[in-house]
Amino acid sequence: MKKLNLTKLLEAYEDKWVALTPDKSKVVGSGYTVSEVLEKSKKNYCGTPIFFRVPSFKKGYAG
C-alpha cells in the first residue's frame, strides 16, 4: 500500500472533523462536530465521504 501524506491538505483543519473524498484528494466538508460535517458534505459531494478527526499538529502523541 502506498503511503499518503495528508499534512498539506489537512493543515487548515487542525482540531476539526473533515469529510474527505474516497480517494482522499479533497475535503468536502469540515466543522467541529460530525453532524455539522455531515450536513456540509451532503451539500458539496454526492458520494460517500470518509470522516476523519484532524488532530492538533502542535501536540505530540505516544501510543
Contact map, one row per residue, 1 for C-alpha under 8 A:
111000000000000000000000000000000000000000000000000000000000000
111100000000000000000000000000000000000000000000000000000000000
111110000000000000000000000000000000000000000000000000000000000
011111000000000000000000000000000000000000000000000000000000000
001111110000000000000000000000000000000000000000000000000000000
000111111100000000000000000000000000000000000000000000000000000
000011111110000000000000000000000000000000000000000000000000000
000011111110000000000000000000000000000000000000000000000000000
000001111111000000000000111000000000000000000000000000000000000
000001111111110000000000000000000000000000000000000001000000000
000000111111110000000000000000000000000000000000000000001000000
000000001111110000000000000000000000000000000000000000000000000
000000000111111111000000000001000000000000000000000001000000000
000000000111111100000000000000000000000000000000000001111000000
000000000000111110000000000000010000000000000000000011110000000
000000000000111111000000000001111000000000000000000011100000000
000000000000101111100000000001111100100000000000001111000000000
000000000000100111110000001111100000100000000000001111000000000
000000000000000011111000001111000000110010000000111100000000000
000000000000000001111111111110000000000000000000111100000000000
000000000000000000111111111100000000000000000011110000000000000
000000000000000000011111100000000000000000000001110000000000000
000000000000000000011111110000000000000000000000000000000000000
000000000000000000011111111000000000000000000000000000000000000
000000001000000000011111111000000000000000000000000000000000000
000000001000000000011011111100000000000000000000000000000000000
000000001000000001111001111111000000000000000000000000000000000
000000000000000001111000011111000000000110011000100000000000000
000000000000000001110000001111100000110110010000000000000000000
000000000000100111100000001111110001100110000000000000000000000
000000000000000111000000000011111101100000000000000000000000000
000000000000001110000000000001111101100000000000000000000000000
000000000000000110000000000000111111100000000000000000000000000
000000000000000010000000000000111111110000000000001000000000000
000000000000000000000000000000001111111000000000000000000000000
000000000000000000000000000001111111111100000000000000000000000
000000000000000011100000000011111111111110000000000000000000000
000000000000000000100000000010000111111111000000000000000000000
000000000000000000000000000000000011111111100000000000000000000
000000000000000000000000000111000001111111110000000000000000000
000000000000000000100000000111000000111111111000100000000000000
000000000000000000000000000000000000011111111100000000000000000
000000000000000000000000000000000000001111111100000000000000000
000000000000000000000000000110000000000111111100000000000000000
000000000000000000000000000100000000000011111111100000000000000
000000000000000000000000000000000000000001111111000000000000000
000000000000000000001000000000000000000000001111100000000000000
000000000000000000001100000000000000000000001111110000000000000
000000000000000000111100000100000000000010001011111000000000000
000000000000000000111100000000000000000000000001111100000000000
000000000000000011110000000000000100000000000000111110000000000
000000000000000011110000000000000000000000000000011111000000000
000000000000001111000000000000000000000000000000001111100000000
000000000100111111000000000000000000000000000000000111110000000
000000000000011100000000000000000000000000000000000011111000000
000000000000011000000000000000000000000000000000000001111110000
000000000010010000000000000000000000000000000000000000111111000
000000000000000000000000000000000000000000000000000000011111000
000000000000000000000000000000000000000000000000000000011111100
000000000000000000000000000000000000000000000000000000001111110
000000000000000000000000000000000000000000000000000000000011111
000000000000000000000000000000000000000000000000000000000001111
000000000000000000000000000000000000000000000000000000000000111
